[in-house]
Protein backbone atom coordinates (compact mmCIF):
# COMPACT_ATOMS: atom_id res chain seq x y z
CA UNK A 1 0.00 0.00 0.00
CA UNK A 2 1.24 3.49 -0.83
CA UNK A 3 1.64 5.92 2.03
CA UNK A 4 0.17 9.41 1.74
CA UNK A 5 3.42 11.06 0.66
CA UNK A 6 3.87 8.48 -2.12
CA UNK A 7 0.25 8.93 -3.23
CA UNK A 8 0.64 12.71 -3.46
CA UNK A 9 3.90 12.25 -5.38
CA UNK A 10 2.24 9.95 -7.92
CA UNK A 11 -0.64 12.39 -8.34
CA UNK A 12 1.79 15.24 -8.94
CA UNK A 13 3.64 13.13 -11.51
CA UNK A 14 0.40 12.58 -13.38
CA UNK A 15 -0.21 16.31 -13.07
CA UNK A 16 3.10 17.23 -14.70
CA UNK A 17 2.98 14.51 -17.36
CA UNK A 18 -0.71 14.56 -18.35
CA UNK A 19 -2.67 17.40 -16.75
CA UNK A 20 -0.68 20.48 -17.65
CA UNK A 21 1.13 21.27 -14.40
CA UNK A 22 3.82 23.74 -15.40
CA UNK A 23 5.77 24.26 -12.17
CA UNK A 24 6.14 22.49 -8.81
CA UNK A 25 8.18 24.57 -6.40
CA UNK A 26 8.84 25.59 -2.82
CA UNK A 27 11.47 25.28 -0.12
CA UNK A 28 13.42 21.99 -0.59
CA UNK A 29 10.78 20.76 -3.06
CA UNK A 30 13.31 19.93 -5.77
CA UNK A 31 16.31 17.62 -5.85
CA UNK A 32 17.96 16.17 -3.90
CA UNK A 33 15.47 16.21 -1.00
CA UNK A 34 12.14 16.24 -2.81
CA UNK A 35 10.34 17.87 0.10
CA UNK A 36 10.81 17.37 3.82
CA UNK A 37 8.23 14.55 3.64
CA UNK A 38 9.42 13.37 0.15
CA UNK A 39 6.08 14.25 -1.46
CA UNK A 40 7.83 15.82 -4.49
CA UNK A 41 10.75 13.40 -4.85
CA UNK A 42 11.75 12.58 -8.44
CA UNK A 43 9.34 14.99 -10.12
CA UNK A 44 10.62 16.53 -13.35
CA UNK A 45 9.13 19.98 -12.85
CA UNK A 46 10.03 20.35 -9.16
CA UNK A 47 12.53 23.03 -8.21
CA UNK A 48 13.78 24.73 -5.06
CA UNK A 49 12.67 28.25 -4.25
CA UNK A 50 14.34 30.72 -1.89
CA UNK A 51 13.26 30.58 1.77
CA UNK A 52 10.54 33.15 1.17
CA UNK A 53 6.89 32.23 1.62
CA UNK A 54 5.66 35.54 0.19
CA UNK A 55 7.88 35.07 -2.83
CA UNK A 56 6.55 31.54 -3.34
CA UNK A 57 2.87 32.57 -3.30
CA UNK A 58 3.52 35.75 -5.29
CA UNK A 59 5.34 33.81 -8.01
CA UNK A 60 2.67 31.10 -8.06
CA UNK A 61 -0.14 33.64 -8.39
CA UNK A 62 1.66 35.43 -11.21
CA UNK A 63 2.25 32.16 -13.03
CA UNK A 64 -1.40 31.15 -12.67
CA UNK A 65 -2.69 34.50 -13.92
CA UNK A 66 -0.25 34.32 -16.83
CA UNK A 67 -1.70 31.02 -18.03
CA UNK A 68 0.36 28.49 -16.08
CA UNK A 69 -0.90 25.74 -13.80
CA UNK A 70 1.55 25.76 -10.88
CA UNK A 71 1.72 23.76 -7.65
CA UNK A 72 3.45 25.67 -4.85
CA UNK A 73 4.36 24.36 -1.42
CA UNK A 74 4.70 26.14 1.90
CA UNK A 75 7.07 23.80 3.75
CA UNK A 76 4.97 23.83 6.95
CA UNK A 77 1.57 25.45 7.43
CA UNK A 78 3.03 27.22 10.47
CA UNK A 79 4.76 29.59 8.03
CA UNK A 80 1.73 30.34 5.89
CA UNK A 81 0.28 32.97 8.21
CA UNK A 82 2.49 35.72 6.76
CA UNK A 83 0.96 35.22 3.30
CA UNK A 84 -2.73 35.32 4.25
CA UNK A 85 -3.18 38.60 2.38
CA UNK A 86 -1.68 37.07 -0.77
CA UNK A 87 -3.82 33.95 -0.42
CA UNK A 88 -6.80 36.31 -0.29
CA UNK A 89 -5.68 37.70 -3.66
CA UNK A 90 -5.52 34.15 -5.01
CA UNK A 91 -9.00 33.48 -3.66
CA UNK A 92 -10.84 36.59 -4.83
CA UNK A 93 -9.04 37.34 -8.11
CA UNK A 94 -11.57 35.59 -10.34
CA UNK A 95 -14.51 37.23 -8.58
CA UNK A 96 -13.02 40.72 -8.42
CA UNK A 97 -11.97 40.60 -12.09
CA UNK A 98 -15.49 39.83 -13.21
CA UNK A 99 -14.46 36.37 -14.37
CA UNK A 100 -11.50 37.52 -16.47
CA UNK A 101 -8.70 35.93 -14.45
CA UNK A 102 -8.89 32.25 -13.60
CA UNK A 103 -6.47 31.07 -10.93
CA UNK A 104 -5.52 27.41 -11.58
CA UNK A 105 -3.19 27.20 -8.60
CA UNK A 106 -2.60 24.51 -5.97
CA UNK A 107 -0.98 25.53 -2.69
CA UNK A 108 -0.06 22.46 -0.67
CA UNK A 109 1.27 22.51 2.86
CA UNK A 110 1.69 20.04 5.75
CA UNK A 111 -0.71 20.89 8.58
CA UNK A 112 -1.45 19.89 12.16
CA UNK A 113 0.32 18.25 15.05
CA UNK A 114 1.38 14.72 15.92
CA UNK A 115 5.06 14.90 14.92
CA UNK A 116 6.22 16.57 18.17
CA UNK A 117 7.23 19.68 16.28
CA UNK A 118 6.49 22.14 19.09
CA UNK A 119 5.19 25.66 18.52
CA UNK A 120 6.60 26.21 15.02
CA UNK A 121 5.73 22.90 13.36
CA UNK A 122 2.37 21.91 14.90
CA UNK A 123 -0.19 24.52 13.86
CA UNK A 124 -3.48 23.91 12.09
CA UNK A 125 -4.91 26.34 9.56
CA UNK A 126 -8.49 25.13 9.11
CA UNK A 127 -10.35 28.10 10.55
CA UNK A 128 -8.27 30.75 8.79
CA UNK A 129 -8.42 28.81 5.51
CA UNK A 130 -12.22 28.69 5.71
CA UNK A 131 -12.27 32.51 5.60
CA UNK A 132 -10.43 32.66 2.25
CA UNK A 133 -13.67 32.88 0.31
CA UNK A 134 -13.06 31.84 -3.28
CA UNK A 135 -10.40 29.26 -2.44
CA UNK A 136 -11.23 25.59 -2.19
CA UNK A 137 -9.76 23.85 0.86
CA UNK A 138 -9.17 20.09 1.09
CA UNK A 139 -7.64 17.89 3.76
CA UNK A 140 -7.38 14.11 3.13
CA UNK A 141 -7.04 11.38 5.74
CA UNK A 142 -6.03 8.45 3.51
CA UNK A 143 -3.54 7.97 0.66
CA UNK A 144 -6.35 7.18 -1.80
CA UNK A 145 -8.17 10.38 -0.95
CA UNK A 146 -4.91 12.35 -1.07
CA UNK A 147 -4.27 11.10 -4.61
CA UNK A 148 -7.83 11.67 -5.78
CA UNK A 149 -8.12 15.14 -4.24
CA UNK A 150 -4.77 16.21 -5.69
CA UNK A 151 -5.91 15.17 -9.18
CA UNK A 152 -9.12 17.19 -8.69
CA UNK A 153 -7.15 20.16 -7.32
CA UNK A 154 -4.78 20.17 -10.30
CA UNK A 155 -7.71 20.13 -12.74
CA UNK A 156 -9.51 22.96 -10.93
CA UNK A 157 -9.48 26.45 -12.44
CA UNK A 158 -10.09 27.81 -8.93
CA UNK A 159 -7.25 28.01 -6.40
CA UNK A 160 -7.06 25.03 -4.06
CA UNK A 161 -5.38 24.88 -0.67
CA UNK A 162 -4.27 21.28 -0.15
CA UNK A 163 -3.69 20.63 3.57
CA UNK A 164 -1.53 17.52 4.14
CA UNK A 165 -1.80 16.17 7.72
CA UNK A 166 1.80 15.94 8.94
CA UNK A 167 1.14 12.94 11.17
CA UNK A 168 -0.44 10.94 8.31
CA UNK A 169 2.13 11.42 5.55
CA UNK A 170 3.84 8.13 6.38
CA UNK A 171 0.65 6.15 7.01
CA UNK A 172 -0.53 3.51 4.55
CA UNK A 173 -4.03 3.07 3.25
CA UNK A 174 -6.40 0.13 3.46
CA UNK A 175 -6.95 -0.15 -0.29
CA UNK A 176 -4.77 0.04 -3.37
CA UNK A 177 -5.01 2.76 -5.96
CA UNK A 178 -6.12 1.41 -9.35
CA UNK A 179 -3.09 -0.26 -10.91
CA UNK A 180 -0.86 0.29 -7.86
CA UNK A 181 1.93 -2.31 -7.56
CA UNK A 182 2.73 -4.12 -4.33
CA UNK A 183 4.45 -2.16 -1.57
CA UNK A 184 7.98 -3.48 -2.17
CA UNK A 185 7.80 -2.90 -5.92
CA UNK A 186 6.39 0.60 -5.45
CA UNK A 187 9.22 1.47 -3.06
CA UNK A 188 11.81 0.26 -5.55
CA UNK A 189 10.16 2.20 -8.36
CA UNK A 190 9.58 5.66 -6.87
CA UNK A 191 11.57 6.06 -3.61
CA UNK A 192 15.04 7.54 -4.00
CA UNK A 193 17.92 5.52 -2.51
CA UNK A 194 19.96 6.76 0.42
CA UNK A 195 23.25 8.42 -0.46
CA UNK A 196 24.11 9.57 -3.97
CA UNK A 197 20.99 10.33 -6.01
CA UNK A 198 22.67 12.13 -8.89
CA UNK A 199 21.82 9.47 -11.47
CA UNK A 200 18.62 8.10 -9.92
CA UNK A 201 15.37 8.37 -11.85
CA UNK A 202 11.98 7.09 -10.68
CA UNK A 203 10.00 4.54 -12.68
CA UNK A 204 6.44 5.74 -12.36
CA UNK A 205 3.69 3.09 -12.29
CA UNK A 206 0.78 3.47 -14.67
CA UNK A 207 -2.22 4.01 -12.43
CA UNK A 208 -5.86 3.84 -13.43
CA UNK A 209 -8.32 6.70 -13.16
CA UNK A 210 -9.00 7.88 -9.62
CA UNK A 211 -10.36 11.30 -8.70
CA UNK A 212 -12.18 12.53 -5.60
CA UNK A 213 -14.68 15.30 -6.21
CA UNK A 214 -13.92 18.39 -4.14
CA UNK A 215 -16.83 19.10 -1.82
CA UNK A 216 -17.92 15.48 -1.31
CA UNK A 217 -17.58 13.82 2.09
CA UNK A 218 -17.46 10.07 2.60
CA UNK A 219 -18.92 7.78 5.22
CA UNK A 220 -15.88 5.86 6.43
CA UNK A 221 -17.95 3.96 9.03
CA UNK A 222 -21.76 3.67 8.84
CA UNK A 223 -23.79 3.98 12.02
CA UNK A 224 -27.21 4.81 13.41
CA UNK A 225 -26.75 6.05 16.99
CA UNK A 226 -24.41 9.04 16.63
CA UNK A 227 -22.51 11.01 13.99
CA UNK A 228 -18.87 12.11 14.09
CA UNK A 229 -17.93 14.79 11.57
CA UNK A 230 -14.17 15.01 11.16
CA UNK A 231 -11.29 15.28 8.70
CA UNK A 232 -7.52 14.98 8.37
CA UNK A 233 -5.53 13.56 11.25
CA UNK A 234 -8.58 13.05 13.45
CA UNK A 235 -10.44 10.91 10.90
CA UNK A 236 -8.42 7.69 11.44
CA UNK A 237 -8.69 8.13 15.22
CA UNK A 238 -12.48 8.53 15.02
CA UNK A 239 -12.70 5.53 12.70
CA UNK A 240 -10.70 3.38 15.13
CA UNK A 241 -12.99 4.36 18.02
CA UNK A 242 -16.15 3.76 15.98
CA UNK A 243 -14.96 0.28 15.02
CA UNK A 244 -14.13 -0.53 18.63
CA UNK A 245 -17.53 0.69 19.85
CA UNK A 246 -19.27 -1.49 17.25
CA UNK A 247 -17.19 -4.55 18.16
CA UNK A 248 -17.84 -4.07 21.88
CA UNK A 249 -21.55 -3.30 21.50
CA UNK A 250 -21.15 0.23 22.85
CA UNK A 251 -23.03 1.99 20.08
CA UNK A 252 -23.33 2.39 16.31
CA UNK A 253 -21.29 5.45 15.34
CA UNK A 254 -21.27 6.96 11.86
CA UNK A 255 -17.97 8.59 10.90
CA UNK A 256 -18.26 11.27 8.24
CA UNK A 257 -14.90 12.27 6.77
CA UNK A 258 -15.38 15.73 5.25
CA UNK A 259 -12.27 15.57 3.00
CA UNK A 260 -13.18 19.10 1.81
CA UNK A 261 -13.62 22.03 4.18
CA UNK A 262 -14.59 24.55 1.50
CA UNK A 263 -16.93 23.68 -0.06
CA UNK A 264 -18.14 21.26 2.61
CA UNK A 265 -20.75 18.57 2.05
CA UNK A 266 -23.75 19.93 3.91
CA UNK A 267 -26.06 17.35 2.32
CA UNK A 268 -24.00 14.50 3.81
CA UNK A 269 -23.93 16.16 7.24
CA UNK A 270 -27.67 16.76 7.10
CA UNK A 271 -28.48 13.18 6.10
CA UNK A 272 -26.33 11.72 8.88
CA UNK A 273 -27.65 14.03 11.61
CA UNK A 274 -31.23 13.31 10.61
CA UNK A 275 -30.49 9.60 10.86
CA UNK A 276 -28.73 9.60 14.24
CA UNK A 277 -29.96 12.70 16.05
CA UNK A 278 -26.61 13.02 17.84
CA UNK A 279 -23.51 14.73 16.43
CA UNK A 280 -20.01 15.69 17.48
CA UNK A 281 -17.46 17.61 15.41
CA UNK A 282 -13.86 16.53 15.95
CA UNK A 283 -10.75 18.32 14.72
CA UNK A 284 -7.37 19.46 16.03
CA UNK A 285 -7.79 23.20 15.42
CA UNK A 286 -8.00 25.33 18.57
CA UNK A 287 -11.48 25.42 20.07
CA UNK A 288 -12.09 29.21 19.90
CA UNK A 289 -13.41 30.35 16.48
CA UNK A 290 -13.18 26.74 15.35
CA UNK A 291 -14.48 25.70 11.93
CA UNK A 292 -16.60 23.08 13.71
CA UNK A 293 -18.39 25.85 15.59
CA UNK A 294 -19.75 27.16 12.30
CA UNK A 295 -21.08 23.70 11.48
CA UNK A 296 -22.67 23.44 14.93
CA UNK A 297 -24.38 26.80 14.39
CA UNK A 298 -25.77 25.60 11.10
CA UNK A 299 -26.92 22.31 12.61
CA UNK A 300 -28.77 24.22 15.33
CA UNK A 301 -30.29 26.65 12.82
CA UNK A 302 -31.44 24.09 10.27
CA UNK A 303 -31.66 20.72 12.05
CA UNK A 304 -32.70 21.67 15.58
CA UNK A 305 -35.80 19.50 15.62
CA UNK A 306 -33.89 16.47 14.32
CA UNK A 307 -31.48 16.62 17.28
CA UNK A 308 -32.02 14.34 20.25
CA UNK A 309 -29.29 16.00 22.35
CA UNK A 310 -27.08 19.08 22.08
CA UNK A 311 -24.31 18.97 19.43
CA UNK A 312 -20.73 18.88 20.65
CA UNK A 313 -17.23 19.97 19.62
CA UNK A 314 -13.98 18.19 20.46
CA UNK A 315 -10.99 20.28 19.40
CA UNK A 316 -7.56 21.49 20.44
CA UNK A 317 -7.28 23.53 23.61
CA UNK A 318 -7.01 27.31 23.30
CA UNK A 319 -3.28 27.65 23.92
CA UNK A 320 -0.74 29.93 22.18
CA UNK A 321 0.96 26.91 20.64
CA UNK A 322 1.52 23.17 20.85
CA UNK A 323 4.06 21.99 23.40
CA UNK A 324 7.19 20.00 22.52
CA UNK A 325 6.77 17.49 25.34
CA UNK A 326 4.72 14.52 24.05
CA UNK A 327 2.68 14.46 27.26
CA UNK A 328 1.82 18.15 26.93
CA UNK A 329 1.14 17.89 23.18
CA UNK A 330 -1.21 14.98 23.83
CA UNK A 331 -2.98 17.07 26.49
CA UNK A 332 -3.44 20.04 24.15
CA UNK A 333 -4.57 18.05 21.10
CA UNK A 334 -7.43 15.48 21.01
CA UNK A 335 -6.24 11.88 21.36
CA UNK A 336 -7.96 8.50 21.09
CA UNK A 337 -9.07 8.44 24.77
CA UNK A 338 -10.57 11.92 24.35
CA UNK A 339 -12.61 10.81 21.34
CA UNK A 340 -13.72 7.68 23.17
CA UNK A 341 -14.78 9.66 26.24
CA UNK A 342 -16.62 12.31 24.22
CA UNK A 343 -18.49 9.68 22.19
CA UNK A 344 -19.44 7.76 25.33
CA UNK A 345 -20.93 10.92 26.83
CA UNK A 346 -22.76 11.74 23.60
CA UNK A 347 -24.32 8.29 23.39
CA UNK A 348 -25.20 8.22 27.10
CA UNK A 349 -27.00 11.58 27.26
CA UNK A 350 -30.77 11.04 27.59
CA UNK A 351 -32.82 12.19 24.63
N, C-alpha and C positions, 0 to 999 in steps of 0.2 A: 504494500500500500504506500502511495506517495504521502509524504508529510505536507503540511500547508505551504512551506517555503518552496518545495519542489513543484507543487501544483501551481502556485503563482508564477514561478519561473517558466513552466511549460505554457501557461496561458500567454505570458508576455512574448515567448518565442513565436507562438502562433500570431500574436498581434503584429510583430515586426516582419514576419514572413508572408502573412496572408491578409491582414486587416488594415494595413496602411499606417502602422505606427512608425513615426519618422524619427523620434528621439526617445531615449530612455536615460535619464540622467539624475544626478544627485550626489551627495557626499558618499564616496567609497562605493558607488553603484557599479562602476566599471571594473576592469581588470586591475590588479589580480584578485581583489577581494570578492567582488560581485555582491556587495551589500553586507552589512554586519550580520544579517541572518541568511545570507547566500541566496536571496530571492531573485537576484539579477545575474547570477553567475553564468558565464558562457554566452551571454546574449550579444549579438553582433552590433546592435545599435546603442549599447550601454556605454556611457562615458562618465568620468568623474568631474564634478563641478567644484568650484571653490567652496570653502566652508562659509556659506552665505545663504541663509534661508530666503531672504528677500530677493536676492539675485536669482535663486532657483525658480521661485514662483513668478517673478517678473519676466524672466526669459521664457518660461513655459507659456505664460499668458500671451506674450508677443508672438511666439511660434504658432499657438492655436489660432490667434486672430489673423495671422498671415497665411493660413491655409494648411498648417501642419497638424499632426495628430500626436502630440507628445505625451509621455508618461514621466512625471517628475516625482522624486521621492524626497520627503523630509525624513532624515535619518531616524529620529524619534519624535513622536507627537509632542513631547515636552518642549520642543523647540519650534513649534508651529504657531505659538501664541503671538510672536512678533510679526506675523504676516497675515493676521486676521483681516486687516484693511484690504490687503491685496487679494485675499480669497473672496472678499466681498465684491471686488471688481470682477473676478472670474464668474461669480455667481449671478451678478445682475447685468452683465454686459449685454447679453442677448435681449433682455427686457428693455433696458434703457436705450438701446440702439434701435428700437422699433423693429426688431427681428433681422437687422442687417448683419450682425456679427455673431455667428455661432462660435461656441467655445468647446471644441472637442478635446478636452484635456482631462487626464486622470492624475490626481495627486494621491499617491499612496504613502502611508506612514504607519509604523508600528505603534500601537496604542495599548494603554492599560498597565496593570501591575502583574505580579506573579513571577518576576525574574530577579527579585531582590535588588532592584536598581535604585532604591532610595528616592529622594525628592526630585531628581532631575532625569529619571528614566522610568517613572511609574505613573505618570499622569494619564487620565482619560480626557477625551475631547468631545464626548457625545453631545452635551448640552450646548456648548458653543457652536458646534457644527450644525446643530438643528436650527440655529438662528441665521445661517447663511442661505437665505431664501433664494432659490434659483440653482442651488447646487445639490445634486443627489449625494446621499451619504449611505454607504454600505459597510457592513461589518460581519464577515463570515465567522462561522464556528467550526467548520469542517473543511478539509482539503477540497472535496468535490464542490462545495459551495464557493470556496475561494476561487477555484478555476472558473466556474460558471459565471460568477459575478464579475470577475476581471474581464472575461470575454464581452459581457454585456456593457461594462464600463468603457472598454476600448471602442466599441461600436457607437456609443452614445455621442450625439452632437452637443449635449449639455455637459458641463463640467461634473466630474464625479470625484468625491473624496472617498478613497478606499482605505478604511481603517483595518489594519492587520493586528489582531490580538497578539502581543508579544509572547505571552505564555503558551500560545497554541501553535507557534510557527514550526515547532519540531514534533508536533503530535501527528499521528497517522489516522487516516479515516477508517471507516468500517466497510466501505465499498470502493471498488476500483472505478477509475474513470474509464470511459469507453476506449478500448484498445490499449489500456495501460499494461505494460509488462510486469512481471513479478518484481518484488522489492529489490532483490539482489541485482537483477538485470538493469533495473531503472537506475540504481546507484552507480553501476559501472558505466552507464550511458551518459548520465547528465551531471554527476557530481565530480568536481575537479579533485585531482589527487593532492595529497599533502606535498609540500616542497615545491620544486620547480614546475610552474604551469605555463612556461613560455611557449611550448609547442602543443599544449593540450587543446583539443576541440571537442565539444559535446556531440553526441550522436542522438538527435532528438527523435523520440518515438512518434509514430503517426497515430494520433488520437482521433477518435470519432467525435461527432458533434456533441457538445454539451454546453449549454448556456442557461443561466439562472436569470429570470426576468427581475429587473430591479423594481422593488415595490411589492414583491410577493413573499409572504412569510411561509413557513412550512411547519406542519405538526410533526415534531420529532418523536413525540410519545402521545398517543391518544388517551383520553381519560374523560370521566363524567362527573367527578366530584369537585374538582377545583382546577383552575387555569393558572399556569405560570407563563408570563410573557417576558422573554429575555432575549439576549443576543450575545455574540462574541464569547469572551472567556467564560461567562457565567452559564452559557447554554449547556456545555457538557456536564457541568456540576449539577444543574437542575435536572438534566436527563438521568444522571446516575441516581439521584435521590428519588425521582419518579419511578424508576425501575425497581428500586429497593422497596419503596412503599407498596407497589403492586405485588411483588414477590412475597412480602410479609403480611399482606392483607390489611394494610394501614390506610388505604384509600386509593382511588383511581384519579391520577393527576395528569392533566393534559399539559404538555410542554409546547409552547408556541415560540419558535425561533424566528424573530423578526427578519433577520438577515439584512433588511434595509431599514434605516431610520428615517430617511427622507427620500422618496415618499414612503410612509409606513402603510401596512396592510390593515386598514381599519375594518374591512369586511371580515377578515379572519379573526381579529380580536372580538368583534361583535358576535360572530357565530359561536365562538368558544365560550364567551361570558354568558350568552343566553343559554347555552347547554349546561354549564356547571353552576352558575350563580355565585361563584366565589373566584376571586382573582387576586394575584399578587404580581407585581412588577419587580424584576430582579436585575440589577446591573451593578457595575463597580464604580460608576461615577459618584461624586459626592452628593449627599442627600439633599442639600439646599439647592433650589432651582434645578432639580434633576429632570431629565427628559421624561422619566417615568411619571413625574408629577403631572405633566401635561396630559398624559394618557389617562391617569386617574381622574383628572378633571373632566375629560371627555366622557369617560365611563359613567361618572356621576350625572353629567348633564343629559346623556342620551340613553343610558341603560339602567337608570336608577331602579326602576320597578322590576328589572330582571335580577337584581342583586339580592342574595339571601343574607349576606353580611357585608360589612364595610370592606372596601378594597384596601390593599396594603402595598407598601413599598419597602423593599430590602435593598439598600445601597451602601456605598462607602460612607464612612463617618466624615463629618464636616471638619476636617483638619487642614492645615496649610500645605501639607504634603504627605507622602507615604514614607514611613520609616524604613531604615535599612535593616534593622533587626528583624529576622523572620517572625518572631513572636509578635512584635509590634505591627508589622505589615499585615499579618493574619488577623490582628485585632481590628485594624482600620478597614480592611477590605472584606467583603462577605466570603465565607468559606463554606465547605460542605455542611458542617454542623449548624451553621447559621441558617442555611436554606432548609435543612431538615427541621429545625426548631420552628421557623416561621411557617412552614407548610403544616406542621402538626397543629399549631395554634389556629391557622386558617380553617383547617378541616374540623377542629373541635368546637369552634365557636357556634353556639346555637343559632339556628335560623330565626 
